[in-house]
Amino acid sequence: MNLDQLDTYKESNRLEVKAAQGGIPRSVWESVCAFANSSGGIIVLGAKERDNGTLEVVGLSDAHKMLDDFWNAALSKDKLSARFLREEDAFIESLGDKEIVVIEVPRVNRFLRPVFLNKDILGETWRRTHTGDHRCTREEIQSMLRDAEAISDDSRVVEDAKISYIDFETLRKYRNRFAFRNEGHIWNEASNEDFLMFLGAAGEDREGVLRPTYAGMLMFGRDCWITRFLPNYFLDYRQETSSDVRWEDRFVSFSGDWSGNIYDFYIKVYNKLKAALKVPFKLEGIERVDDTPAHVALREALVNCVTNANYHERQGIVCVWNNDALLLTNPGGFRIPIERAMRPGESDPRNATMLKMFAMIDAGERAGSGISKILSGWREAGYVSPSYEEEYSPDRTVLKLPLTRGGGLSAKDEDSLMRSVISILPPDVSSSLNDNECIAVKLAIENGRITTAALAKHANVSKLTANRVLKGLADSRILTWRGKNPTDPMQYYELFDKSLS
């Protein structure tokens, strides 16, 4: 933030101001704790909130003494449960003739959470939401303590669970895919019990009895048994693309007409959601290729959703297909800052054993390779960039995969354009085109030719993208190139089969 423009800001889930005219308020420590347990934030001492919500700098009479008082308390073993503030995190700033103290509170590593005050973990643990600082419930504290464990929560054996709680039809389907992806693997000859152990889906308890792990129950169990040990477990898929009905398609984990486990949910949801994606016309030799970067991104997103979920939290996993986007929501927040999660290779999955199970069958391509795989794949397919949002109380992570193209076409406009092209091209060709390709074909039909500049203008894309689209259509023998050489500014494309125009 630009401190010189402090009066243009408002308090938020990342900014708190205190007038602090009588010394450091007690609530400052609640905010320090809350920011540390959430996404981090900035505290400004020497500013206040106006009636209209904007901020006003009031200054401090002795900023140096206040900074000293802050550090004396912050470094005390009796105030904060962990030392995570660095010297550069608190400093004095001059704004005109007034001085303020700025405290930049970082998001604390999960191994130090929960941060609490005055040695009171149950009564003085705080989190930050849009409405301010709130005292954490016992459930939130337990969730942070689980995340602080070095071992993955889903690797633990489920006490009192039986191997018979596994849905062996689901396991059979998984093993078939495993064998296809791992031909000749030694595990393919193992018994079901041994295979579950090798995979981390089962393990022996203290008495040597073989029981499912939490990963095994979640991936291969039946809903009626999973909810016995994880009462908040819930899976929900909805298609909400019609204004006439509440939903056009829905299934939930407790219906009883399917297993209700994570593996079957992943397969069912992917097969539903992939219908929302436009499949461009592409050939490898004489075989059509229906897999796009968006399909890869969708699989990766689903794997990230189910392997980063906190199954102890309320509300469960919800996947929604609406007109504008695909929404994947899971209980639990990120275990590392979102900025780090977006870097290639950065990953801290909550359910590492489940992630391994997906990786063994290439379900998410490079499952767990970081959010960058999802973002880059979705954009590469021509869609508007995805976005993540974290919610608190209860903790939830929402991934939005927009169905709007980068050129700005809505789903309704895209369908209208597709219908106009379908009436001209053969069905097996027209049904495979994305919106930029449809625009190119439509312009070629209407004008007899199409240039890179014309497509860039009408589709609202860069000339580089437009050129790639036209070359792709030429490779597919839908358009043909006309010009003296590849750098000829007068080059253009026309329909390969002129009888269509």
Rosetta blueprint (number, residue, H / E / L):
1 M L
2 N L
3 L H
4 D H
5 Q H
6 L H
7 D H
8 T H
9 Y L
10 K E
11 E L
12 S E
13 N L
14 R L
15 L E
16 E E
17 V E
18 K E
19 A L
20 A L
21 Q L
22 G L
23 G L
24 I L
25 P L
26 R L
27 S H
28 V H
29 W H
30 E H
31 S H
32 V H
33 C H
34 A H
35 F H
36 A H
37 N H
38 S L
39 S L
40 G L
41 G E
42 I E
43 I E
44 V E
45 L E
46 G L
47 A E
48 K E
49 E E
50 R L
51 D L
52 N L
53 G L
54 T E
55 L E
56 E E
57 V E
58 V L
59 G L
60 L L
61 S L
62 D L
63 A H
64 H H
65 K H
66 M H
67 L H
68 D H
69 D H
70 F H
71 W H
72 N H
73 A H
74 A H
75 L L
76 S L
77 K L
78 D L
79 K L
80 L E
81 S L
82 A L
83 R L
84 F L
85 L L
86 R L
87 E H
88 E H
89 D H
90 A E
91 F E
92 I E
93 E E
94 S E
95 L E
96 G L
97 D L
98 K E
99 E E
100 I E
101 V E
102 V E
103 I E
104 E E
105 V E
106 P L
107 R L
108 V L
109 N L
110 R H
111 F H
112 L H
113 R L
114 P L
115 V L
116 F E
117 L E
118 N L
119 K L
120 D L
121 I L
122 L L
123 G L
124 E L
125 T E
126 W E
127 R E
128 R E
129 T E
130 H L
131 T L
132 G E
133 D E
134 H E
135 R E
136 C L
137 T L
138 R H
139 E H
140 E H
141 I H
142 Q H
143 S H
144 M H
145 L H
146 R H
147 D H
148 A L
149 E L
150 A L
151 I L
152 S L
153 D H
154 D H
155 S H
156 R L
157 V E
158 V L
159 E L
160 D L
161 A L
162 K L
163 I H
164 S H
165 Y H
166 I E
167 D L
168 F H
169 E H
170 T H
171 L H
172 R H
173 K H
174 Y H
175 R H
176 N H
177 R H
178 F H
179 A H
180 F H
181 R H
182 N L
183 E L
184 G L
185 H L
186 I H
187 W H
188 N H
189 E H
190 A L
191 S L
192 N H
193 E H
194 D H
195 F H
196 L H
197 M H
198 F H
199 L H
200 G L
201 A L
202 A E
203 G E
204 E E
205 D L
206 R L
207 E L
208 G L
209 V L
210 L E
211 R E
212 P E
213 T E
214 Y H
215 A H
216 G H
217 M H
218 L H
219 M H
220 F H
221 G E
222 R L
223 D H
224 C H
225 W H
226 I H
227 T H
228 R H
229 F H
230 L L
231 P L
232 N L
233 Y L
234 F L
235 L E
236 D E
237 Y E
238 R E
239 Q E
240 E E
241 T L
242 S L
243 S L
244 D L
245 V L
246 R L
247 W L
248 E L
249 D E
250 R E
251 F E
252 V E
253 S L
254 F L
255 S L
256 G L
257 D L
258 W L
259 S L
260 G L
261 N L
262 I H
263 Y H
264 D H
265 F H
266 Y H
267 I H
268 K H
269 V H
270 Y H
271 N H
272 K H
273 L H
274 K H
275 A H
276 A H
277 L L
278 K L
279 V L
280 P L
281 F L
282 K L
283 L E
284 E E
285 G L
286 I L
287 E E
288 R E
289 V L
290 D L
291 D L
292 T L
293 P H
294 A H
295 H H
296 V H
297 A H
298 L H
299 R H
300 E H
301 A H
302 L H
303 V H
304 N H
305 C H
306 V H
307 T H
308 N L
309 A L
310 N L
311 Y L
312 H L
313 E L
314 R L
315 Q L
316 G L
317 I E
318 V E
319 C E
320 V E
321 W E
322 N E
323 N L
324 D L
325 A E
326 L E
327 L E
328 L E
329 T E
330 N E
331 P E
332 G L
333 G L
334 F L
335 R L
336 I L
337 P L
338 I H
339 E H
340 R H
341 A H
342 M L
343 R L
344 P L
345 G L
346 E L
347 S L
348 D L
349 P L
350 R L
351 N L
352 A H
353 T H
354 M H
355 L H
356 K H
357 M H
358 F H
359 A H
360 M L
361 I L
362 D L
363 A L
364 G L
365 E L
366 R L
367 A L
368 G L
369 S L
370 G L
371 I H
372 S H
373 K H
374 I H
375 L H
376 S H
377 G H
378 W H
379 R H
380 E H
381 A L
382 G L
383 Y E
384 V L
385 S L
386 P L
387 S E
388 Y E
389 E E
390 E E
391 E E
392 Y L
393 S L
394 P L
395 D L
396 R E
397 T E
398 V E
399 L E
400 K E
401 L E
402 P E
403 L L
404 T L
405 R E
406 G L
407 G L
408 G L
409 L L
410 S L
411 A H
412 K H
413 D H
414 E H
415 D H
416 S H
417 L H
418 M H
419 R H
420 S H
421 V H
422 I H
423 S L
424 I L
425 L L
426 P L
427 P H
428 D H
429 V H
430 S H
431 S L
432 S L
433 L L
434 N L
435 D H
436 N H
437 E H
438 C H
439 I H
440 A H
441 V H
442 K H
443 L H
444 A H
445 I H
446 E H
447 N H
448 G L
449 R L
450 I E
451 T L
452 T H
453 A H
454 A H
455 L H
456 A H
457 K H
458 H H
459 A H
460 N L
461 V L
462 S L
463 K H
464 L H
465 T H
466 A H
467 N H
468 R H
469 V H
470 L H
471 K H
472 G H
473 L H
474 A H
475 D H
476 S L
477 R L
478 I L
479 L E
480 T E
481 W E
482 R E
483 G L
484 K L
485 N L
486 P L
487 T L
488 D L
489 P L
490 M L
491 Q L
492 Y E
493 Y E
494 E E
495 L E
496 F L
497 D L
498 K H
499 S H
500 L H
501 S L
